[in-house]
């Protein structure tokens, strides 16, 4: 994964947001995942139009942290999402 990638939800994944947490289900494997509020915000931003760097800037501004720290975390999370079949590029 790269900061310039523009991931989007895989059609084989569905999600439900409850409060500030999201539950994502891979409809193929049946596996489900729970995201904290930051992970949920990232998930909601994955529309295939924004880069991972764009998402990092938005989240960093909202939480008032350095974008560089957020970028590293989002790259790791996006890699996990891709490996689990939850996003596509």
trRosetta pair geometry for C-beta under 8 A, 3 or more apart (Angstrom, degrees):
i j d omega theta_ij theta_ji phi_ij phi_ji
1 5 5.6 -87 -158 16 74 153
1 7 7.8 -20 -133 -46 114 128
1 52 6.9 81 164 -42 111 159
1 75 5.5 169 99 -157 117 76
1 78 4.8 146 -157 105 161 115
1 79 4.8 -129 4 -72 129 79
1 82 6.4 178 -67 -4 114 146
2 5 5.0 123 59 -26 72 95
2 52 7.4 170 106 30 39 129
2 75 7.9 4 -126 -126 13 111
3 51 6.3 53 152 155 61 117
3 52 5.1 -119 -141 75 45 104
3 53 4.0 59 172 -54 104 101
3 56 7.4 -44 -140 5 102 138
3 71 6.0 -5 -106 -157 118 116
3 75 6.8 -50 -72 -80 71 112
4 51 5.3 -48 -146 -141 33 134
4 52 7.6 -28 9 32 13 90
4 53 6.8 4 -75 -1 45 120
5 51 6.5 118 67 -147 34 76
5 52 5.6 32 61 -15 85 110
5 78 7.1 145 81 159 133 149
5 89 5.6 -70 -161 -124 108 115
6 48 5.5 67 142 -166 101 39
6 49 6.4 -142 -165 88 125 1
6 50 6.4 151 -136 78 87 29
6 51 5.4 -60 -79 -89 75 55
6 52 8.0 -138 -86 -24 34 65
6 89 6.9 100 65 -156 58 72
7 46 5.2 -34 101 -150 91 111
7 48 7.1 -78 130 -87 21 55
7 52 7.1 45 10 -65 104 93
7 78 5.9 174 -1 -150 155 113
7 81 7.1 99 162 97 157 134
7 82 7.2 -108 -117 -72 138 100
7 87 4.2 26 179 168 123 134
7 88 6.8 151 -150 77 76 28
7 89 5.6 -53 -96 -93 67 61
8 46 5.6 158 -120 153 35 85
8 47 5.9 5 -114 168 97 16
8 48 3.3 -10 -56 -55 131 94
8 87 6.4 150 74 -155 26 86
8 88 6.2 -27 63 63 78 77
8 89 7.9 125 17 -119 75 19
9 13 5.7 -129 -173 73 91 110
9 15 7.5 -111 -128 -2 137 118
9 43 7.8 59 -83 -171 103 81
9 46 6.0 117 -46 105 70 113
9 86 7.1 -53 -142 163 65 71
9 87 6.2 -66 -108 -107 28 68
9 88 7.9 10 112 20 20 82
10 13 4.6 78 65 3 91 106
10 26 7.9 18 76 -126 132 82
10 85 5.9 -60 30 161 174 65
10 86 5.6 -162 18 176 114 20
10 87 5.7 -141 -30 -99 88 11
10 88 5.0 106 -92 -23 79 95
12 26 6.5 26 130 -163 95 68
12 27 4.9 -133 -174 51 67 100
12 28 4.9 11 177 -27 134 105
12 85 6.5 -36 86 151 124 111
13 24 5.8 4 -179 -177 112 102
13 25 6.8 163 -155 81 62 44
13 26 5.5 -31 -100 -102 85 55
13 27 6.6 -154 -87 -2 27 87
13 85 7.1 166 -57 119 111 74
13 86 4.5 83 -93 -140 161 66
13 87 7.6 -41 24 -56 152 45
14 24 7.3 164 85 -154 37 57
14 25 5.3 -13 61 58 85 96
14 27 6.1 67 -4 -52 101 110
15 22 5.2 6 -176 -178 122 112
15 23 6.4 163 -152 83 68 48
15 24 4.5 -24 -96 -100 100 70
15 25 7.2 173 -84 15 46 69
15 43 6.6 165 -133 160 172 138
16 22 7.0 159 81 -153 36 66
16 23 5.3 -7 57 55 87 97
17 20 7.9 -18 -174 -143 101 14
17 21 7.1 165 -152 89 65 35
17 22 4.7 -35 -96 -96 75 81
17 23 7.9 -180 -86 18 30 65
17 40 6.1 103 -123 -159 108 124
17 44 7.5 22 -70 -73 145 114
18 21 5.9 -21 68 70 78 85
18 22 7.7 145 19 -101 64 32
18 23 7.0 20 7 -6 108 104
20 36 7.7 3 123 173 98 53
20 37 3.9 -9 156 -101 119 101
20 40 6.1 171 167 48 58 153
21 34 6.2 3 176 -173 119 91
21 35 6.2 167 -159 78 68 60
21 36 6.4 -41 -108 -126 90 27
21 37 6.7 -64 -72 -66 60 58
21 40 5.9 -152 -135 -56 25 138
22 34 7.5 162 85 -154 48 45
22 35 4.5 2 55 46 92 115
22 39 7.1 -129 40 109 107 91
22 40 4.1 148 -11 -116 105 94
22 43 5.4 -109 56 62 165 155
22 44 7.7 -172 -62 -47 145 89
23 32 6.0 4 -179 -179 95 115
23 33 7.2 157 -157 79 50 46
23 34 5.7 -19 -102 -100 72 69
23 35 7.8 -159 -74 15 27 78
24 32 6.6 163 84 -156 47 63
24 33 4.6 -14 58 58 98 99
24 34 8.0 -169 20 -74 74 23
24 35 6.8 51 -11 -20 108 111
24 43 6.9 -142 -65 -135 128 147
24 86 5.8 37 155 -136 142 133
25 30 7.4 -23 -171 -155 97 33
25 31 7.4 168 -151 90 55 41
25 32 4.6 -23 -99 -101 75 91
25 33 7.8 -174 -75 20 34 69
26 29 4.5 14 104 42 126 98
26 30 6.8 -35 81 20 81 16
26 31 4.8 16 36 55 116 85
26 32 7.4 -151 15 -77 70 42
26 33 7.9 59 -22 -9 92 104
26 84 6.3 -131 -62 157 140 92
26 85 5.5 78 -137 82 129 108
26 86 6.2 -92 -83 -79 96 78
27 30 7.6 32 -155 -74 22 45
28 85 6.5 -61 46 128 130 152
29 84 8.0 -107 34 -173 149 76
29 85 6.9 127 -9 50 120 139
31 84 6.8 -113 91 -163 139 109
33 84 7.0 53 -47 156 142 165
33 86 7.3 -47 24 -77 144 150
35 39 3.3 -135 -164 105 106 120
35 40 4.7 151 106 -59 118 68
35 42 7.9 -132 -169 51 143 97
35 43 5.9 168 25 -21 174 136
36 39 5.1 90 48 16 66 105
36 40 6.8 -120 102 -9 31 94
37 40 5.5 -53 -144 35 30 115
37 41 6.5 34 155 -22 63 101
38 41 5.7 -49 -151 31 33 112
38 42 6.6 33 151 -17 64 103
38 59 6.5 79 -153 -162 88 129
38 63 7.1 5 -103 -58 108 150
38 73 7.8 -10 139 131 137 142
39 42 5.6 -53 -151 36 34 113
39 43 6.3 39 150 -22 66 104
39 77 6.2 -161 -120 -144 93 146
40 43 5.5 -51 -147 34 33 115
40 44 6.4 32 154 -19 65 106
41 44 5.8 -57 -151 36 30 112
41 45 6.5 26 152 -18 63 109
41 58 8.0 -157 158 114 114 105
41 59 5.7 129 113 -106 132 103
41 62 7.1 -147 -160 70 158 159
42 45 5.8 -63 -152 36 32 110
42 46 6.8 41 152 -36 65 100
42 55 5.7 75 -134 170 76 133
42 59 6.5 -7 -72 -67 81 145
42 74 5.8 -174 -126 -122 138 101
42 77 6.2 59 109 105 163 148
42 78 7.9 -119 167 -63 130 84
43 46 5.9 -48 -157 13 33 115
45 50 5.7 -57 165 64 96 153
45 54 7.7 -167 169 108 126 94
45 55 4.5 138 113 -118 145 103
45 58 6.4 162 -112 69 148 146
45 59 7.7 -105 -14 -49 155 100
46 50 7.4 -112 -109 61 31 105
46 55 7.3 7 -69 -85 65 147
46 81 7.9 -131 -94 154 166 167
46 87 6.1 -80 180 -116 148 125
47 50 6.1 67 43 10 93 95
50 54 4.0 -130 -166 87 93 136
50 55 5.5 108 133 -52 128 83
50 58 7.8 -26 -158 -6 149 137
51 54 4.6 110 51 -1 72 99
51 55 7.2 -134 97 -1 45 84
52 55 5.6 -52 -152 37 37 114
52 56 6.4 42 148 -24 66 103
52 71 7.1 97 132 -143 99 74
52 74 5.4 164 -172 126 101 121
52 75 6.3 89 156 -82 151 66
52 78 5.7 -61 -107 -39 131 160
53 56 5.5 -50 -147 33 34 115
53 57 6.6 36 154 -20 64 101
53 67 7.9 49 -162 171 73 120
53 71 6.4 12 -111 -115 66 113
54 57 5.9 -55 -153 33 31 110
54 58 6.5 27 152 -15 64 107
55 58 5.8 -58 -150 38 32 110
55 59 6.2 25 157 -13 68 110
55 74 6.0 162 98 -153 116 155
56 59 6.0 -60 -143 43 28 106
56 60 5.9 31 158 -22 66 111
56 67 5.2 93 136 -165 103 84
56 70 4.3 149 -155 109 86 106
56 71 4.3 28 -132 -78 164 67
56 74 5.2 -134 -78 17 94 147
57 60 5.7 -54 -140 37 26 112
57 61 6.3 27 159 -19 62 107
57 67 5.3 4 -96 -121 59 130
57 70 8.0 172 -54 82 23 138
58 61 6.0 -57 -150 35 27 109
58 62 6.5 24 153 -18 62 108
59 62 5.6 -56 -148 37 33 112
59 63 6.1 3 164 6 69 112
59 70 5.2 171 89 -161 113 144
59 74 7.3 151 33 -65 150 129
60 63 6.5 -71 -139 53 24 90
60 64 7.7 78 166 -101 56 5
60 65 5.3 -106 -143 74 73 72
60 66 6.4 -59 -148 121 126 16
60 67 4.1 -99 -14 -86 171 63
60 69 7.6 127 -109 57 110 85
60 70 4.5 -134 -67 4 94 149
61 64 7.3 21 -171 -75 28 46
63 70 7.7 143 52 -85 126 128
65 69 5.8 -79 152 64 116 128
65 70 6.1 125 93 -47 114 106
66 69 4.7 86 75 3 96 103
66 70 7.2 -174 95 -4 52 87
67 70 5.6 -62 -151 43 38 111
67 71 6.0 48 152 -31 72 103
68 71 5.6 -46 -145 27 31 116
68 72 7.0 30 158 -17 61 100
69 72 6.2 -55 -159 31 31 108
69 73 6.8 24 149 -12 64 109
70 73 5.7 -60 -151 41 36 110
70 74 6.0 30 156 -17 71 110
71 74 5.9 -60 -143 40 27 107
71 75 6.2 31 158 -23 64 106
72 75 5.9 -52 -148 32 28 112
72 76 6.7 27 154 -16 61 106
73 76 5.8 -59 -155 37 32 111
73 77 6.3 27 152 -15 67 109
74 77 5.5 -53 -141 41 36 110
74 78 5.9 38 157 -21 69 106
75 78 5.8 -53 -142 38 27 111
75 79 6.4 32 154 -22 61 105
76 79 5.8 -53 -151 33 29 113
76 80 6.6 29 150 -17 62 105
77 80 5.6 -54 -152 36 34 113
77 81 6.3 38 149 -22 67 103
78 81 5.4 -48 -146 34 34 115
78 82 6.3 35 154 -20 65 104
78 87 6.8 -55 -154 53 75 156
79 82 5.8 -53 -148 36 30 110
79 83 6.3 29 154 -17 64 107
80 83 5.8 -56 -146 38 30 110
80 84 6.2 19 158 -10 65 112
81 84 6.0 -68 -149 45 26 104
81 86 4.3 -89 -164 68 80 114
81 87 4.4 41 134 2 118 114
82 85 7.7 42 180 -70 31 24
82 86 7.4 -87 -65 50 23 73
82 87 5.5 -57 -79 66 65 96
82 88 7.9 114 -123 -93 82 30
82 89 7.7 14 -113 -38 123 95
